[in-house]
């Protein structure tokens, strides 16, 4: 029964930490003392590779703190995360996102594999709060 309860909590928190919601910074900071929050997990999805090697925990943030992989990161509103080449608004429509796995130049805006994404561009503005 304990294993089922842990699994249920883990699944529920995984939904929470992957949700694209914005918590007030103060609330997020307090919750992060115990639980993995969406902002904490976003660091793991950073476009800056060294930051992706952090915040692995699921459910309890203590595991990252004990393992030395906790990274409180920058202000989360300034964090750039996600995949390069997917910031264009036309690539963010539901239909386009569903088609992407079947496209030859999946996510690329340039002509070939050597094109460089604009890493200095600001993060995309998302249509939800």
N, C-alpha and C positions, 0 to 999 in steps of 0.2 A: 504494500500500500504506500510506503514511503517513496519507493521508486517511481510510482505513478504520480504522486503529488509533485515530486521534483521535476519529472518530465513535463507535467502540465504547466508548472510555473515557468520552466525554461521556454516552452513553446509560446506562452503568453508574453513573456518578456521579449522574446525574439520578434514578435509582431510589433511590440512597443518600440524596441530599439531600431527597427528598420522603418518605422513610420516616418513619413515626411511631415513631421509636425514641429512647431517651434514652441518650446517651453520658455517661460520667463527665465532669464539667466540666473536669478537668485534661486528659484525653485530647482532648476536644473543642477546648480552647484550643490544644493543640499541632497537631492536625490542621488547624485553621483557618488556621494560618500558611501552609499550602500549598493545601489543598483546601477546597471549599465543603462544609460539614457541615450536617446537618439543623437544628441550632440557628442557624447563620448564616443559612440560607435562611428560617427562620421569621420573622426580622425583616422580610423582604420581604412577609410576609403579615400584618403587624401590623394591629390595628384602629385604630391611631393613624396617620392618613394621612401625616404627614411621615416616619415611619419606613419606609413602604412604598416611598419613593423611595431605597432603598438596597439593597445586597447583591444585585445583579443577576447576578453571575457564575455561570457554569456550569463546573464542574470545578476551575479554579484561582482561588483567592481574590485573587491578585495583581492581577487586572484591576480589581476594586473599589478596591483600595488605590491603584493608579495613577490611576484615574479619579476618585478622591475620593468614591466612593459607598459606601465601606465604613463600616458602623456596627456597633460591637461590642455596642451595646445594653445593656439592663438584664440582670440575672440572667435567664437564659432560662426558669427555672421560673416567673418572675413575668410573663413576656410574655403579653399577650392577643392572640391571632391568630385568624383565621377570619372568618366572616361574622356580623354581628349578627342576632339572631333565631333562631339555630340551637342555642342552648345547652340547651334543654329536653331532658331524657333521652328523652322519647318521640319526639323528632325525630331521635334518634341511632340508632334501630334500623335494621337493614338494609332491611326492608320500607319503612319510612317514607322513608328516603333515596332509595330507588328510585322512590317515588311522587312525591316533591317536584317534579320538573320539570313534572308534569302537573296540579299543584294550582293553583287560582286565587290563593290567598293564600300563595304560595310563601315559606316561612320566616317569615311574619309572625304575631305573636301578637295584634296589635291589630286595630282595625276598618278602618283606612284608611292611605293613604300618608303621612300626617303623624304617625303615632304614633312615639314616640321609644323606642329600645332603652335598657335600663338599662346605661349605660356604666360605672357604678361597681361593678357586680357582679363578683365574683371570677371568674377563668377557670374553665371547666368542668373537673371531675375526670374524667380519662380512665381507662378500665378496664384499661389496660396500663401496665407500668412505664416 
